[in-house]
Amino acid sequence: MMSLSIRTRIILAMNLLVAGVAIAVGWTGVEVAGRAAERRLVDESAANAAGLFEMMRLPFSDELMSRLRQVLGSEVAVAPANGGGMVASSLPDHEAYELRRRLAEGALPRRITLAGHAYVVGTAQVEAPPAPPAPAQKACLYLLVPQAEVEAAKRAPRQTIVLVTLAAVALATLLGFALSTTISRPIRRLAERMQHLARQPGAGPPARQEPSVPEPGPTELAALGRSFDDLLGRLGAAREQLARSARLAALGQISASVAHELRNPLSAIKMNARVLADELAGPRPGEAGAGKAGAGAADSSLQRIIRETDRMNLYLEELLGLASGRRDPHDEALDLAALPVVRLETVAESVVELVADRCRHAGIEIHRRWDPKPAEVRADENQIRQVILNLVLNALDALPRGGTVTLSTRPASPIQAAPGQSPGEGRSVRFEVADSGAGVHVPEGADLFDPFVTTKPEGVGLGLYVSRRNVARHGGRIGYDTSERGTTFWFELPAAARHGG
C-alpha cells in the first residue's frame, strides 16, 4: 500500500466521502430538476396556451398558430380529440404532413422527430369555438418544443448542482485539512521528541518542559501526550540514576587506589603518635626512671591526632562502601541501648578545637548557645563527630570574608524510634550549626543530601550524604533552613535514657 501521511489520508477520506454523497445527491437533483424544467417548459406551457384559446375563444387557424409560435417559441398544432386529421398548425408543410400521418396512426409519443427535427410534445385539452350551426367540439392542442431548448433548460440547474458539489468538496478539503492538523501535529511533535531523545541518548529531559500535546487537543492524543511526558520524566530519572551509578563505579576505582595510598601513612601517623604519647607520659610507677621531671605528662594534641586518624580511617571505610555499591554494614540501624552516652556539647567542643586555627585566620567567631539541660544521646561518638565536623566545615566555607558560626542545642519534638532502637523516653535533642553567610542555593529538583550534590565549586558532594546516613543510623533526622541572612543545618537524635537513676 502506498505510504501516505495521516493528513493526506484524512483529506482523501473526507473528499471521497463528500464527493460520493455529493454525486449521488447531485445526480438525483439533476434528474428531478430536469424533469421539473421539462414539465414547466412543455406541459405547463401547453396548458397555458389551451387556457388562452378557451378564455379568448380564438379560432383555430394556421395564421393564429404561427403568431402563437412567435410568442411561445415552439410549434403549435390542434387536432380533433376523436382523431380525423389536423385542424391547424404552425409547422412547415413537410413537417405538418408528417405530423398528420403520425396523428392518423394514433396518439403522439412524448418525443417525436419530424423531418429531422426533434421535439418534446406537450398535450392539453381545449374546446374548439362553435361554428353555427355546429356546436363546440373537444380538441387537442399539441405544443412541440424543440429538444435543444428542453436540454438547455435542463442544463441550468445541472450547472448549479455541479458548482454546489465542487464547493462542498472544497469545504471538505478545508475541514479535512483542519481536522488532520489537530491530529497530525501532536503526533508529529511526539515523533520529534522521540527522535530528539534518540539523538541524545545520554541527556535527560529538562526539569520544566512544554507538554507534548498542547491543550486543547483530541482527548485521546492529550492523554497519550501526558503518558509520554510521564514516561520521559521516568526515563530521565532512570538515566540520572544510571549516571550516578557510573559516577559511583568510577569513584570506586579511584577510592580503592586512594585508600591504599592513605591507609599506610595514616597507620604510620597513628603508630608514631602513640609512641610519642607513651614517651611523653614517662615510665610507669616502679619502672626505671620513675619520678623524673615531666614523667606522666601527656600532650592532648597527640590524643587529637590519634582520634582524628581513627576518624579518617572510618571515613575511608564509609567511602569505600559507598563507592563499591555493595550493602554497607554501616547503613544498618544501630542498637542505641548498647551504645555509650555521649554529650553533644563535648563532641562539638572537640570539633571547635580542630578548626580553631582556621577560624582565627579567617576572622570567624564561633558562638555557643548550649541548653541548660545537657544534650545527651546514645551514639557512636566518631560518627556523630563526623556529622558535626561536616556541618561546621560547611559553615566555615560559607564565610569566606569572615562572620559568625553559632552552635546550639535545645529540646526537640519526639522522634519515632526505629525497630530495635531505644530512644530516651520519647524525648529528642536538636543540634544546630548556624552561619551568617548568604544562604544555600540548591538547583531545582536537587536534594542537597544526595551523593555528589554540592553547591561549592570544588565540592565532592559526599559530606552531607554521609552525615544523613550517620544520623539515620541513630534513629534521627537531619535538615536545614536557609535565607539571604544565613543557613542553619540541624539534626535531631533520640535523647539518652538513663537507667537506674
Secondary structure, 3 states (H helix, E strand, C coil): CCCCCHHHHHHHHHHHHHHHHHHHHHHHHHHHHHHHHHHHHHHHHHHHHHHHHHHHCCCCCHHHHHHHHHHHCCEEEEEECCCCCCCEECCCHHHHHHHHHHHHHCCCCCEEEECCEEEEEEEEEEEECCECCECCEEEEEEEEEEHHHHHHHHHHHHHHHHHHHHHHHHHHHHHHHHHHHHHHHHHHHHHHHHHHHHHCCCCCCCCCCCCCCCCCCCHHHHHHHHHHHHHHHHHHHHHHHHHHHHHHHHHHHHHHHHHHHHHHHHHHHHHHHHHHHHHHHCCCCCCCCCCCCCCCCCCHHHHHHHHHHHHHHHHHHHHHHHHHCCCCHHHCCCCHHHCCEEEHHHHHHHHHHHHHHHHHHHCEEEEEECCCCCCEEECCHHHHHHHHHHHHHHHHHCCCCCEEEEEEEEEECCCCCCCCCCCCCCCEEEEEEEECCCCCCCCCCCCCCCCCCCCCCCCCCCHHHHHHHHHHHCCCEEEEEEECCEEEEEEEEEECCCCCC
